[in-house]
Amino acid sequence: MGKVRLVMAGVGRWGGNVLKSLVALEGCEVERTFDPSQEGRAGAREFAPRAVPADSFTGLLDGEPDGVVIAAPAELHHPLAREALVRGLNVFVEKPLALNVAQGEELVRLAEERGAVLCVGHVLRYHPAMEAILKAISDGRIGRVLTAHARRTNFGRVRSAENVVWSIAPHDIVNLALIFGEWPIRVSCSGRADIRPKITDYAMLELEFPSGRLALAHVSWLDPQKKRELTVVGDRGMLLWEDAEGRLEFLPNRAEPLSDGSTTHHTGPVETLETVPGEPLARELAHFVACCQGEEKPLSDGREGLAVLKVLAAADESLARGGTPVNVR
């Protein structure tokens, strides 16, 4: 089987990382790139010197490539993915899938009608640490999952089209859904827009699941500390993942109620969990290439991307209503 022929749109900050990873992958070749900005075109020449620059996104799609990779700004995800899917092309699009549920539904419908692959860039789904967390839960290391909380903060770039929830929280929404084995049915979200009007800079989400369990997610791009934390609490132990520090630990901590109304706390030695080698972005893109070849089915497919959009839409509605819980529809 020959190499998978790819084209790519969007070579900005994150897009440059995506392009470098694609060029390094075996089994695929980036034939053409498109970015309307001078900086993007320069990045494309640097990272993929053999790729031919296209004059437009429509021109990028000429020649019926095996797959289209979209890492453009979020407001362009829907129109660019739509144009590619209408032509029956396989698409990998960065998160979020779109900026509203109706757009996401259209992209999913087009992919299914055309029989095209639609992958969404939920990169942490492919993180070796996330796989180790799910294995530890499956193996019963922490017993039944009771709750979980995530923190994703940094002093980062303030967006102009999407707020911090849409920009950052998709990672945690997917992770929490995988951990609980179910998707949230109700969301409460509180936050504020202090830098740009109507663009929330920091927020706290409370996610309620069909089982009645709750999870929390704190997201901010106005924080001096870069934190990528995920804590999972079970009835027999806990897991702590600090991605920024490369740390994944099992703690045998648990609380046990006693008949006299008191509680006893059990602790023990902290165990560092081993993870398989591999860079999440490279693994994610290799998976897309395999999907284009028909060898694998998308993990982070359009349906998953749409499920995330529905949670985000409920979070937005809750924000507008002062944190009132909103059902995911």
C-alpha positions as CSV (number, residue, x, y, z in Angstrom):
1,M,0.0,0.0,0.0
2,G,1.3,3.4,-1.0
3,K,1.7,6.4,1.3
4,V,-1.4,8.2,2.5
5,R,-1.6,11.6,0.7
6,L,-2.4,14.4,3.0
7,V,-3.0,18.1,2.7
8,M,-3.1,20.6,5.6
9,A,-4.8,23.9,6.4
10,G,-3.6,26.1,9.2
11,V,0.0,26.4,10.2
12,G,-0.2,28.6,13.3
13,R,1.2,28.0,16.8
14,W,-0.5,24.6,17.2
15,G,-0.7,23.9,13.5
16,G,3.0,24.0,13.2
17,N,3.3,21.2,15.8
18,V,0.7,19.2,13.9
19,L,2.6,19.7,10.6
20,K,5.9,18.7,12.1
21,S,4.4,15.5,13.5
22,L,2.8,14.7,10.2
23,V,6.1,15.1,8.3
24,A,7.8,12.8,10.8
25,L,5.2,10.1,10.4
26,E,5.9,7.0,8.3
27,G,3.2,5.9,5.9
28,C,2.0,9.4,4.9
29,E,3.1,12.4,2.9
30,V,2.0,16.0,3.2
31,E,1.6,17.1,-0.4
32,R,0.2,20.6,0.0
33,T,-0.4,23.2,2.7
34,F,-2.5,26.3,2.9
35,D,-2.4,29.2,5.3
36,P,-3.4,32.8,4.3
37,S,-1.0,34.5,6.7
38,Q,2.7,35.3,6.0
39,E,3.7,33.6,9.2
40,G,1.8,30.5,8.4
41,R,3.3,30.2,4.9
42,A,6.8,30.6,6.4
43,G,6.0,27.9,8.9
44,A,4.8,25.6,6.2
45,R,8.0,26.1,4.2
46,E,10.1,25.5,7.3
47,F,8.3,22.4,8.6
48,A,7.3,20.8,5.3
49,P,9.7,22.1,2.6
50,R,8.6,19.5,0.1
51,A,4.9,20.4,0.4
52,V,3.5,22.7,-2.3
53,P,1.7,25.8,-1.0
54,A,-1.9,26.2,-2.2
55,D,-3.4,29.6,-3.1
56,S,-6.8,28.7,-1.4
57,F,-8.5,26.1,0.6
58,T,-10.5,25.0,-2.4
59,G,-7.2,24.6,-4.4
60,L,-5.8,22.6,-1.4
61,L,-8.5,20.0,-2.0
62,D,-7.8,19.6,-5.7
63,G,-6.3,16.2,-6.6
64,E,-8.5,14.2,-4.2
65,P,-6.1,13.7,-1.3
66,D,-6.6,10.8,1.0
67,G,-7.1,13.1,4.0
68,V,-7.4,16.7,5.0
69,V,-5.9,18.0,8.3
70,I,-7.4,21.2,9.6
71,A,-5.7,23.2,12.4
72,A,-7.1,26.6,11.5
73,P,-8.7,29.0,14.0
74,A,-11.8,27.5,15.7
75,E,-14.2,29.7,13.8
76,L,-13.0,28.2,10.5
77,H,-13.4,24.5,11.6
78,H,-16.9,24.2,10.4
79,P,-16.7,25.9,7.0
80,L,-13.4,24.2,6.0
81,A,-14.4,20.8,7.3
82,R,-17.7,21.1,5.5
83,E,-16.1,21.9,2.2
84,A,-13.9,18.9,2.4
85,L,-16.7,16.5,3.6
86,V,-19.0,17.7,0.8
87,R,-16.3,16.4,-1.6
88,G,-16.2,13.1,0.3
89,L,-12.8,13.6,1.7
90,N,-11.5,12.2,5.0
91,V,-11.1,15.0,7.6
92,F,-9.1,15.5,10.8
93,V,-10.2,18.7,12.5
94,E,-8.8,20.2,15.7
95,K,-11.1,20.7,18.6
96,P,-13.7,22.0,19.0
97,L,-15.4,20.4,16.0
98,A,-17.4,23.6,15.5
99,L,-18.6,26.6,17.4
100,N,-22.2,25.4,17.9
101,V,-24.2,22.2,17.9
102,A,-26.0,22.8,14.6
103,Q,-22.7,23.1,12.8
104,G,-21.4,20.0,14.5
105,E,-24.6,18.0,13.5
106,E,-24.1,19.1,9.9
107,L,-20.5,17.9,9.8
108,V,-21.4,14.5,11.4
109,R,-24.3,14.1,8.9
110,L,-22.1,14.9,5.9
111,A,-19.4,12.5,7.0
112,E,-21.9,9.7,7.5
113,E,-23.7,10.4,4.2
114,R,-20.4,10.5,2.2
115,G,-18.8,7.6,4.1
116,A,-15.9,9.8,5.0
117,V,-13.7,9.6,8.1
118,L,-14.2,12.5,10.5
119,C,-11.7,12.7,13.4
120,V,-11.7,15.4,16.0
121,G,-8.5,16.5,17.7
122,H,-9.1,15.3,21.3
123,V,-5.4,14.7,21.7
124,L,-5.4,13.7,25.4
125,R,-7.5,10.7,24.5
126,Y,-4.3,9.4,22.9
127,H,-2.0,10.2,25.9
128,P,-0.2,7.2,27.4
129,A,-1.0,8.5,30.9
130,M,-4.7,8.6,30.0
131,E,-4.5,5.0,28.8
132,A,-2.8,4.0,32.1
133,I,-5.6,5.8,34.1
134,L,-8.3,3.9,32.2
135,K,-6.5,0.6,32.6
136,A,-6.1,1.2,36.4
137,I,-9.8,1.9,36.7
138,S,-10.7,-1.2,34.5
139,D,-8.4,-3.4,36.7
140,G,-10.2,-2.2,39.8
141,R,-7.1,-0.5,41.4
142,I,-9.3,2.3,42.8
143,G,-12.6,0.5,43.1
144,R,-15.7,2.3,41.9
145,V,-15.1,5.8,40.7
146,L,-16.8,8.3,43.0
147,T,-15.7,11.6,41.6
148,A,-13.0,13.4,39.6
149,H,-11.7,16.9,39.2
150,A,-9.5,18.5,36.6
151,R,-7.5,21.7,36.6
152,R,-6.2,23.2,33.3
153,T,-4.8,26.7,33.9
154,N,-2.0,28.9,32.4
155,F,-1.2,32.5,31.6
156,G,-2.1,31.8,27.9
157,R,-3.4,33.4,24.8
158,V,-6.8,35.1,25.1
159,R,-9.0,34.0,22.2
160,S,-11.2,36.4,20.2
161,A,-13.8,33.9,18.8
162,E,-14.3,31.3,21.5
163,N,-14.2,31.5,25.3
164,V,-11.9,29.6,27.7
165,V,-14.5,26.8,28.1
166,W,-14.7,26.1,24.4
167,S,-11.0,26.5,24.0
168,I,-9.7,24.4,26.9
169,A,-12.4,22.4,28.5
170,P,-13.0,19.9,25.6
171,H,-9.9,18.0,26.9
172,D,-11.4,17.5,30.3
173,I,-14.9,16.8,29.1
174,V,-13.6,13.9,27.0
175,N,-11.3,12.6,29.8
176,L,-14.1,12.7,32.4
177,A,-16.6,11.0,30.1
178,L,-14.0,8.2,29.5
179,I,-13.3,7.9,33.2
180,F,-17.0,7.7,34.2
181,G,-18.0,5.6,31.2
182,E,-20.9,7.9,30.5
183,W,-21.5,11.5,29.2
184,P,-22.7,14.4,31.4
185,I,-26.4,15.1,31.4
186,R,-26.3,18.4,33.3
187,V,-23.8,21.2,33.6
188,S,-23.4,24.1,36.0
189,C,-20.8,26.7,34.9
190,S,-19.6,29.9,36.5
191,G,-17.0,32.3,35.2
192,R,-16.2,35.9,34.1
193,A,-15.0,37.8,31.1
194,D,-12.5,40.3,32.3
195,I,-10.3,40.9,29.3
196,R,-12.6,40.9,26.3
197,P,-16.4,41.5,26.5
198,K,-18.4,38.2,26.4
199,I,-15.2,36.0,26.1
200,T,-15.0,34.2,29.5
201,D,-11.4,34.0,30.8
202,Y,-11.9,31.5,33.6
203,A,-14.6,29.2,34.6
204,M,-15.6,26.3,36.9
205,L,-17.7,23.5,35.5
206,E,-19.7,21.0,37.5
207,L,-20.7,18.0,35.5
208,E,-23.4,15.7,36.5
209,F,-23.6,12.2,35.1
210,P,-26.5,9.7,34.6
211,S,-25.3,7.7,37.6
212,G,-25.7,10.8,39.8
213,R,-21.9,11.2,40.2
214,L,-20.3,14.7,39.9
215,A,-17.0,16.0,38.5
216,L,-15.4,19.4,38.5
217,A,-13.3,21.1,35.9
218,H,-11.4,24.4,36.4
219,V,-10.1,26.2,33.3
220,S,-8.4,29.5,33.0
221,W,-6.0,31.4,30.7
222,L,-5.4,34.0,33.4
223,D,-3.4,32.1,35.9
224,P,0.3,32.4,36.7
225,Q,0.6,28.6,37.2
226,K,0.6,26.2,34.3
227,K,-1.3,23.2,35.7
228,R,-2.6,20.2,33.9
229,E,-4.0,18.1,36.8
230,L,-6.5,15.3,36.9
231,T,-7.6,13.6,40.1
232,V,-9.8,10.5,40.1
233,V,-11.3,9.4,43.5
234,G,-12.5,5.8,44.0
235,D,-13.8,4.0,47.0
236,R,-10.6,2.0,47.3
237,G,-7.9,4.5,46.1
238,M,-7.1,7.5,44.1
239,L,-5.2,8.5,40.9
240,L,-3.3,11.8,40.4
241,W,-2.0,12.9,37.0
242,E,0.0,16.0,36.7
243,D,0.7,16.2,33.0
244,A,2.9,19.4,33.1
245,E,5.3,17.5,35.5
246,G,5.0,14.1,33.8
247,R,3.7,12.5,37.0
248,L,1.1,9.8,37.3
249,E,0.5,8.2,40.7
250,F,-1.7,5.7,42.5
251,L,-2.6,6.6,46.1
252,P,-4.2,3.9,48.3
253,N,-6.1,6.6,50.1
254,R,-9.7,5.9,51.1
255,A,-12.2,7.0,53.8
256,E,-14.3,4.4,55.6
257,P,-17.4,5.3,57.7
258,L,-17.6,3.7,61.1
259,S,-20.7,2.5,63.0
260,D,-20.2,5.2,65.7
261,G,-20.6,8.0,63.1
262,S,-16.9,8.7,62.8
263,T,-14.7,8.1,59.8
264,T,-11.3,6.4,59.5
265,H,-8.8,7.3,56.8
266,H,-6.5,4.8,55.2
267,T,-3.3,5.8,53.5
268,G,-0.2,4.1,52.2
269,P,2.8,4.4,50.0
270,V,2.4,6.3,46.7
271,E,3.0,4.3,43.6
272,T,4.2,5.7,40.4
273,L,2.4,4.2,37.5
274,E,4.3,3.2,34.3
275,T,3.1,4.4,30.9
276,V,4.0,3.2,27.4
277,P,6.3,5.4,25.4
278,G,4.7,7.7,22.8
279,E,3.9,11.3,22.0
280,P,0.1,11.9,22.1
281,L,-0.1,14.1,19.0
282,A,2.0,11.7,16.9
283,R,-0.2,8.8,18.1
284,E,-3.4,10.7,17.3
285,L,-2.2,11.6,13.8
286,A,-1.0,8.0,13.1
287,H,-4.4,6.8,14.1
288,F,-6.0,9.2,11.5
289,V,-3.7,7.9,8.9
290,A,-4.7,4.4,9.7
291,C,-8.3,5.4,9.5
292,C,-7.7,6.9,6.0
293,Q,-6.3,3.5,5.0
294,G,-9.4,1.7,6.4
295,E,-7.3,-0.1,9.0
296,E,-8.9,1.5,12.1
297,K,-12.1,3.1,13.1
298,P,-11.9,6.7,14.5
299,L,-11.8,6.8,18.3
300,S,-12.4,10.6,18.6
301,D,-15.0,10.6,15.8
302,G,-17.5,13.2,14.8
303,R,-20.1,11.7,17.2
304,E,-17.7,12.2,20.1
305,G,-16.9,15.8,18.9
306,L,-20.7,16.5,18.8
307,A,-21.2,15.1,22.3
308,V,-18.5,17.6,23.5
309,L,-20.3,20.5,21.7
310,K,-23.5,19.7,23.5
311,V,-21.8,19.9,26.8
312,L,-20.1,23.1,25.9
313,A,-23.5,24.6,24.7
314,A,-25.0,23.7,28.1
315,A,-22.1,25.3,29.8
316,D,-22.5,28.5,27.8
317,E,-26.2,28.6,28.7
318,S,-25.4,28.0,32.4
319,L,-22.9,30.9,32.3
320,A,-25.5,33.2,30.8
321,R,-27.9,32.2,33.6
322,G,-25.4,32.8,36.4
323,G,-24.4,29.2,37.0
324,T,-27.9,27.7,37.0
325,P,-27.7,24.0,36.1
326,V,-28.6,23.3,32.5
327,N,-29.5,19.9,30.9
328,V,-27.3,18.7,28.1
329,R,-29.5,18.4,25.0
